[in-house]
Amino acid sequence: MTAHPLISYINSARERGMTSKQITRALTGAGWHVHDVMDIMLDHLPVREGESQIIHESETSDNIISVRNVSKSYGPKIIALDNISLGVKRGSITALLGPNGAGKTTLIRLMTTLLVPDSGAIRVAGYDTVRQAQKLRGAIGLAGQYVAVDETLTGQENLEMVGRLYHLSPSESATRAKGLLLKFDLQDAADRPVKTYSGGMRRRLDLAASLIARPAVLFLDEPTAGLDPRSRFMLWQTIRELVEQGTTVLLTTQYMEEADQLAHHIIVIDHGHIIAQGTADELKRQVGGDILELHVSERDKAHQIAALVSKYGISEPRVNKETGVITVPVEGGASILVDVIRDADAEDLKLLDIVLRRPSLDDVFLKLTGHTAI
């Protein structure tokens, strides 16, 4: 690879005895931005030992995202990700599940070039996230946890601005902005300042902005957080349509129903490790049997009832501290309901409701992590 003129200048400056601080001051004084300098330097780094094999495997597989042995820490005590590997198939929806602090957002930031891994390699859409960061940014879209739109601009102006940042022409930016506003049912508000938009409208505008460059991969970090049920359902429909048109979606969520409804593949992360992955049905089968759910009239009796039904469970009952609802995995079918009601009556313990149901992703999450998702 021919050396970039910037690289040649830096090497020459070092040979002349200039310090890093002096080189940085000279470059910024000449109008260079630090991020541009870093992108050029990373693009011209030599391939690390073992990386070429990782790249080859990624490009010949069905995976549009390939994560291999990636670790990331914040200081000596906070390990966000610990040697994780995963793949995301082209044209699919993959959901990352995990409690707060599990490492989901860190992984998204690594995949979208906002962070650099301490070790390991990540390739997205054929690009290495470290060595080819600048090229990768033109091939992906990102909608983060918090809506990133300018409240003083109109919806149309926001999208056109993002298009220009992606180096689209003014006319192309305007055309794509109009199309996306129509797609997200925002055309009537196109010329209104965003500060007049509702929360759901802002979220839809933020998602539209992430699609302005027609990305091959779309990253969504908690995309429906704070939305009302109607807005959430509309966003689900939009995500499905995007995938039908060829976009690959990777999303993080704490809503089990969202992962169940949308995802072709689910990856559960906790304390920086992948603890389970598979389809929703495959994960549910890990719970085993059915779920017996009991609602009590007196919460202070919840633990007493849990002890009573423990003999029917294939694992220990769990009591929700906030609701007092007791859940326990069981086998034996509906006949178990009669036995439980009889035992509760014998102990003069009153039940408001008793349900036997199939396991949900909430049950999976509870079993794997020991606590609920939210």
Protein Blocks (a to p, Z undefined) as FASTA:
>chain_A
ZZdfklmmmmmmmmnopafklmmmmmmmnopafklmmmmmmmmpccdehklmmmmmmmmm
mbfbdcehiacdehjklcfbghiaddddehiacdddddehilmmmmmmmmnopaccfbdc
ddeehiafklmmmmmmmmcccddfbdcddfkbcfklmmmmmmmmnopafklmmmmmmmmm
mmnopmmmmmgcfklpcfklmmmmmmmmmmmnopabdcdehklgoiafklmmmmmmmmmm
mmmnopacddddfbfklmmmmmmbdcddeehiafbgcdfklmmmmnopaddddddfblkl
mmmmmmmmmmmpcbdcdddfklopacdddehijmlmmmmmmmmmmnopacfbdcdddddf
klmmmmmnopafZZ
